[in-house]
Amino acid sequence: MKTELIREEGYEASMNHTVLPYDEARREEGTMERRPGETLVYEHYRADEERAVLVLVHGFSESIRKYRESVYYFLQEGYSVWLLQQRSHGASFRPVPEDPSLIEIADFHDLVEDLHDFVHEIVMPDNAAGKPLYLFGHSMGGGVSACYLETYPEDFAKAILSSPMLDLDSGGTPVWVLVLYARLMHLFGRGTKYLPGAQPFSDQPDFKDSCTNSRGRYDWYFRIILQHRDMQTSATSLDTAYSFLKLTRFARKQENVDRIRAKVCMIQAGKDGLVPPAGQNEFMEKLGDRGKKIVIPKAKHEIYRCCDRDMALYWPAVFSFLAS
């Protein structure tokens, strides 16, 4: 990796004066519809000296704006980047538009098919030079990416799954209880209600319980969230919880894993308090020698924007895999 990483000290100044201007000069945006009336927004950043094309799939409750630092690194290393704002997130289509906190995804296959249309209708036609096509998915986006690789195995040559959602933390409640409850509520037309324990967005910062151990990165992005109502997503619906459970089971099914043709690098956070490692480990065991597992021992869930110590391990590993 030739690019110098942005450090926590003076982080906001570096973002405002170095990263954002560089990204903006190479940024394009657009919209697409897989179904009429369900508009999804996307961004494209074209590298000056393009060596490959990368599709980045964000995580649960995230906005594509959160990845400006990541985009900067990819561009510096010669990777053009496409980001799709997934449904029920950001300014993309929301089934329950009156509640900006709520994420309602009744069928995880919609996320996979949205991504497929994005790749085939927007990304591939732009890649006239036939550059290699790579996939990067974080958390929920990592789970969606795993399902994509299994459903459309010929599209990507390599994939990075960063803290992928391949299992769910039930909080001590038996999974069958949650499934039964979610299904009953859906049958009674209450599937869009909050999952027990889910809360609407709070405008009070909470770095201690956040998914990053970098105070500078947390504070910078939280200030942006406060300025954009469409980024204030935080609550899981019952439908979404049940759909995500089905996603993790689909992704870990042996016959589905066997379909993967891409080379896969899974990067695991050693201090992940959001996604259990068991599902990730099971997936990689089933993938066998087609996959590579890397653990960043002290990193929290959002490894891609953790502290300087963890970033110094994470990003060189990412680019070493892509360049190998």
C-alpha distance (Angstrom), angle and dihedral (degrees) to the residues before:
residue distance angle dihedral
M1 . . .
K2 3.79 . .
T3 3.81 97.8 .
E4 3.80 119.7 97.8
L5 3.79 110.9 -125.4
I6 3.79 120.7 -122.5
R7 3.78 109.1 -108.4
E8 3.79 128.1 -137.9
E9 3.78 91.9 -122.8
G10 3.80 105.7 84.7
Y11 3.81 90.1 2.2
E12 3.80 98.2 152.1
A13 3.81 92.7 49.3
S14 3.81 90.7 49.1
M15 3.80 91.4 50.2
N16 3.80 94.5 46.6
H17 3.79 97.8 42.9
T18 3.80 103.9 30.7
V19 3.80 115.4 16.5
L20 3.80 103.7 37.6
P21 3.83 96.9 45.3
Y22 3.80 90.6 48.3
D23 3.81 92.6 48.9
E24 3.80 94.8 43.8
A25 3.80 92.0 54.8
R26 3.81 88.6 60.3
R27 3.80 100.2 35.8
E28 3.80 128.5 115.5
E29 3.78 127.2 171.9
G30 3.79 135.6 -161.1
T31 3.78 146.1 154.8
M32 3.80 136.0 -120.1
E33 3.78 137.5 -173.5
R34 3.78 125.1 -149.9
R35 3.80 88.5 176.6
P36 3.81 124.1 26.1
G37 3.78 111.2 -92.9
E38 3.82 94.7 13.8
T39 3.79 100.4 104.0
L40 3.79 119.1 -172.5
V41 3.79 122.0 -168.0
Y42 3.79 125.7 -143.6
E43 3.78 141.6 -179.6
H44 3.79 132.0 -145.3
Y45 3.80 127.7 -160.9
R46 3.82 116.5 -171.4
A47 3.80 118.3 -151.5
D48 3.80 117.3 -131.1
E49 3.81 92.1 -129.5
E50 3.78 103.3 25.2
R51 3.79 117.0 -154.1
A52 3.83 97.6 163.4
V53 3.81 142.9 -9.7
L54 3.80 121.6 -114.0
V55 3.82 129.5 -164.5
L56 3.81 112.6 -153.8
V57 3.81 120.0 -156.7
H58 3.81 114.9 -163.7
G59 3.79 128.7 -142.3
F60 3.79 136.8 -108.6
S61 3.83 115.0 -54.4
E62 3.80 91.0 0.8
S63 3.78 132.2 128.4
I64 3.79 125.1 -142.8
R65 3.82 85.9 -120.4
K66 3.80 87.0 72.5
Y67 3.81 90.6 70.1
R68 3.80 100.2 61.4
E69 3.80 92.5 112.5
S70 3.81 91.2 46.9
V71 3.81 90.8 48.8
Y72 3.79 89.3 52.1
Y73 3.80 91.6 56.3
F74 3.80 93.4 46.9
L75 3.80 91.8 49.5
Q76 3.79 92.4 48.0
E77 3.80 89.2 53.1
G78 3.81 93.3 49.3
Y79 3.80 101.7 -99.1
S80 3.79 118.7 131.2
V81 3.80 110.1 -144.4
W82 3.80 133.4 -143.0
L83 3.82 119.4 -171.1
L84 3.80 124.7 -171.2
Q85 3.81 117.4 -159.7
Q86 3.78 100.2 -135.9
R87 3.78 122.3 -130.9
S88 3.80 116.9 -82.2
H89 3.81 88.9 24.5
G90 3.79 132.3 96.2
A91 3.78 116.3 -28.3
S92 3.80 93.3 -23.1
F93 3.82 124.1 107.4
R94 3.80 115.0 -56.5
P95 3.82 122.1 -164.1
V96 3.83 88.7 -154.9
P97 3.82 102.4 35.7
E98 3.80 95.1 168.5
D99 3.82 92.2 69.3
P100 3.83 112.6 56.6
S101 3.81 90.5 -175.8
L102 3.80 95.6 58.8
I103 3.79 125.0 90.9
E104 3.80 109.8 -161.3
I105 3.80 116.3 -176.4
A106 3.78 110.3 157.8
D107 3.82 95.7 179.0
F108 3.80 123.7 28.0
H109 3.80 89.6 -155.2
D110 3.82 86.7 73.8
L111 3.80 88.7 65.8
V112 3.80 91.6 50.3
E113 3.81 93.4 46.5
D114 3.81 92.4 45.6
L115 3.79 88.3 54.6
H116 3.80 91.8 46.3
D117 3.81 92.4 53.8
F118 3.81 90.1 45.9
V119 3.80 91.9 52.2
H120 3.81 95.8 44.3
E121 3.80 101.0 36.4
I122 3.82 101.1 35.4
V123 3.80 113.6 14.4
M124 3.80 103.7 39.4
P125 3.81 96.9 45.7
D126 3.81 88.7 54.3
N127 3.80 92.1 52.0
A128 3.80 95.0 79.6
A129 3.79 91.5 151.7
G130 3.80 90.8 60.2
K131 3.79 95.4 -125.9
P132 3.84 117.3 177.1
L133 3.80 113.1 -82.6
Y134 3.80 119.0 -135.7
L135 3.81 133.5 -177.8
F136 3.81 129.1 -143.3
G137 3.80 120.8 -174.4
H138 3.79 129.7 176.7
S139 3.83 125.0 -159.0
M140 3.84 107.1 -46.8
G141 3.79 86.0 11.1
G142 3.79 88.5 53.7
G143 3.80 90.2 54.3
V144 3.80 90.9 47.9
S145 3.80 89.6 47.2
A146 3.82 92.0 52.1
C147 3.81 90.3 51.8
Y148 3.80 89.9 47.4
L149 3.82 92.5 52.7
E150 3.81 88.5 51.5
T151 3.81 95.2 45.9
Y152 3.81 98.5 40.4
P153 3.81 103.8 24.1
E154 3.81 97.0 168.0
D155 3.82 99.3 59.4
F156 3.82 104.5 76.1
A157 3.79 130.7 43.7
K158 3.81 95.6 -162.5
A159 3.78 136.5 12.6
I160 3.79 136.2 -167.4
L161 3.79 116.6 -154.9
S162 3.80 108.0 -164.4
S163 3.83 114.3 -164.2
P164 3.82 87.0 -28.1
M165 3.80 120.4 -157.2
L166 3.80 98.5 -119.1
D167 3.79 95.8 139.5
L168 3.81 135.7 23.6
D169 3.79 131.7 -127.8
S170 3.80 106.3 -129.3
G171 3.81 92.8 -169.8
G172 3.79 92.2 -121.3
T173 3.81 95.0 -54.6
P174 3.83 113.4 122.3
V175 3.79 108.8 -102.1
W176 3.81 92.6 -130.3
V177 3.82 89.5 59.3
L178 3.80 92.0 53.5
V179 3.81 91.5 45.8
L180 3.80 93.2 50.2
Y181 3.80 91.9 47.1
A182 3.82 93.4 47.6
R183 3.80 92.9 48.1
L184 3.80 93.2 48.4
M185 3.81 91.9 49.0
H186 3.80 89.8 49.3
L187 3.80 91.4 51.3
F188 3.79 89.7 52.2
G189 3.80 91.7 50.5
R190 3.80 95.1 -105.8
G191 3.79 99.9 108.0
T192 3.79 92.4 116.0
K193 3.80 91.7 62.2
Y194 3.80 118.5 109.5
L195 3.78 117.8 -85.2
P196 3.83 107.2 -111.0
G197 3.79 106.8 -87.0
A198 3.82 94.6 23.4
Q199 3.79 115.2 125.4
P200 3.81 135.4 -161.7
F201 3.79 117.7 -108.0
S202 3.80 115.5 -69.7
D203 3.79 121.7 -151.1
Q204 3.80 89.9 -148.4
P205 3.82 114.2 99.1
D206 3.80 117.4 -122.3
F207 3.78 108.9 -174.5
K208 3.81 93.3 159.9
D209 3.81 93.4 64.1
S210 3.78 96.2 33.9
C211 3.80 126.3 113.6
T212 3.81 95.3 -111.8
N213 3.80 133.0 65.9
S214 3.81 92.8 -153.3
R215 3.79 111.4 98.3
G216 3.79 93.2 -169.9
R217 3.79 93.8 53.2
Y218 3.80 92.6 43.7
D219 3.81 94.3 50.9
W220 3.81 93.5 45.8
Y221 3.79 94.7 53.2
F222 3.81 95.7 39.7
R223 3.79 90.1 57.7
I224 3.81 88.4 54.1
I225 3.81 92.1 49.6
L226 3.80 90.7 54.5
Q227 3.81 89.1 57.5
H228 3.82 96.1 51.1
R229 3.80 120.9 57.1
D230 3.81 92.3 -166.6
M231 3.83 89.6 62.1
Q232 3.80 94.3 54.8
T233 3.80 96.3 96.3
S234 3.77 118.6 140.8
A235 3.82 113.7 133.5
T236 3.79 129.3 89.4
S237 3.79 119.5 -144.4
L238 3.80 121.5 -141.0
D239 3.80 89.0 -112.2
T240 3.80 90.6 53.6
A241 3.80 94.3 49.1
Y242 3.80 91.9 51.7
S243 3.80 91.8 44.5
F244 3.81 91.3 51.3
L245 3.78 90.8 50.6
K246 3.80 88.7 55.9
L247 3.82 89.8 47.0
T248 3.80 92.8 55.6
R249 3.79 91.9 47.6
F250 3.81 91.8 48.2
A251 3.80 92.1 48.9
R252 3.82 93.8 50.6
K253 3.81 96.9 45.4
Q254 3.79 108.4 118.4
E255 3.81 96.1 -134.8
N256 3.82 89.2 53.7
V257 3.80 95.0 46.2
D258 3.81 88.4 50.8
R259 3.80 89.4 63.2
I260 3.81 94.4 62.6
R261 3.80 113.6 111.7
A262 3.81 100.3 170.1
K263 3.78 122.8 95.1
V264 3.80 105.1 -108.8
C265 3.80 131.1 -154.7
M266 3.80 114.7 -169.9
I267 3.81 115.2 -164.5
Q268 3.79 114.5 -161.2
A269 3.79 127.8 -161.4
G270 3.78 112.1 -132.6
K271 3.82 92.3 -151.3
D272 3.81 98.1 39.4
G273 3.79 108.2 154.4
L274 3.80 95.6 177.0
V275 3.81 110.0 47.7
P276 3.84 120.2 40.8
P277 3.81 114.0 -126.1
A278 3.82 94.4 -138.1
G279 3.80 94.7 82.3
Q280 3.80 92.0 46.6
N281 3.79 91.5 50.8
E282 3.80 92.4 47.7
F283 3.80 91.3 50.1
M284 3.81 92.7 50.4
E285 3.80 92.6 47.0
K286 3.79 89.9 53.8
L287 3.80 90.7 46.1
G288 3.79 90.7 55.8
D289 3.79 119.7 177.7
R290 3.81 91.8 -4.6
G291 3.80 88.3 74.9
K292 3.78 139.7 60.4
K293 3.80 123.2 -155.7
I294 3.80 123.2 -154.4
V295 3.80 124.0 -177.0
I296 3.81 122.7 -157.4
P297 3.82 96.5 -159.1
K298 3.80 102.7 -155.1
A299 3.81 99.8 29.8
K300 3.79 124.2 115.3
H301 3.81 123.9 -137.1
E302 3.82 97.8 -74.7
I303 3.80 94.8 59.0
Y304 3.80 92.2 163.3
R305 3.82 89.9 68.8
C306 3.78 104.5 29.7
C307 3.81 128.8 122.5
D308 3.81 123.9 -53.5
R309 3.83 91.9 -97.2
D310 3.80 93.2 56.5
M311 3.80 95.2 39.1
A312 3.81 88.9 55.7
L313 3.80 87.9 60.3
Y314 3.79 99.3 36.3
W315 3.78 106.4 49.6
P316 3.83 98.0 44.0
A317 3.83 87.1 51.5
V318 3.81 90.3 51.6
F319 3.79 94.2 51.5
S320 3.78 94.5 40.0
F321 3.80 89.3 57.4
L322 3.80 94.3 45.8
A323 3.81 92.3 48.4
S324 3.81 95.7 44.2
